[in-house]
């Protein structure tokens, strides 16, 4: 049973990291798109 909890913890950790990375990337892209209109 401990192995299952370990796998769930690792998957959850990677999921949170992926969501945080993707969210920060989208937020930066949104801010950059709004702040400057030049390409």
SULSUL-V868844 format. One record per residue. N is the residue number from 1. RES is the residue in three letters. SS is DSSP state (alpha for helix, beta for strand, coil for the rest). OMEGA is omega in whole degrees, 0 to 359 (* if undefined). NEAR is the number of other ideal C-beta (glycine too) atoms within 12 Angstrom. Layout:
# SULSUL-V868844
n:N res:RES ss:SS omega:OMEGA near:NEAR
n:N res:RES ss:SS omega:OMEGA near:NEAR
This chain:
# SULSUL-V868844
n:1 res:UNK ss:coil omega:182 near:7
n:2 res:UNK ss:alpha omega:180 near:8
n:3 res:UNK ss:alpha omega:180 near:9
n:4 res:UNK ss:alpha omega:180 near:10
n:5 res:UNK ss:alpha omega:180 near:11
n:6 res:UNK ss:alpha omega:179 near:12
n:7 res:UNK ss:alpha omega:180 near:13
n:8 res:UNK ss:alpha omega:180 near:14
n:9 res:UNK ss:alpha omega:180 near:14
n:10 res:UNK ss:alpha omega:179 near:14
n:11 res:UNK ss:alpha omega:179 near:14
n:12 res:UNK ss:alpha omega:180 near:14
n:13 res:UNK ss:alpha omega:179 near:14
n:14 res:UNK ss:alpha omega:179 near:14
n:15 res:UNK ss:alpha omega:179 near:14
n:16 res:UNK ss:alpha omega:180 near:14
n:17 res:UNK ss:alpha omega:180 near:14
n:18 res:UNK ss:alpha omega:180 near:14
n:19 res:UNK ss:alpha omega:180 near:14
n:20 res:UNK ss:alpha omega:180 near:14
n:21 res:UNK ss:alpha omega:180 near:14
n:22 res:UNK ss:alpha omega:180 near:14
n:23 res:UNK ss:alpha omega:179 near:14
n:24 res:UNK ss:alpha omega:179 near:14
n:25 res:UNK ss:alpha omega:179 near:14
n:26 res:UNK ss:alpha omega:181 near:14
n:27 res:UNK ss:alpha omega:179 near:14
n:28 res:UNK ss:alpha omega:179 near:14
n:29 res:UNK ss:alpha omega:180 near:13
n:30 res:UNK ss:alpha omega:181 near:12
n:31 res:UNK ss:alpha omega:180 near:12
n:32 res:UNK ss:alpha omega:180 near:14
n:33 res:UNK ss:alpha omega:181 near:13
n:34 res:UNK ss:alpha omega:187 near:10
n:35 res:UNK ss:alpha omega:185 near:10
n:36 res:UNK ss:coil omega:181 near:8
n:37 res:UNK ss:coil omega:181 near:7
n:38 res:UNK ss:coil omega:183 near:6
n:39 res:UNK ss:coil omega:* near:5
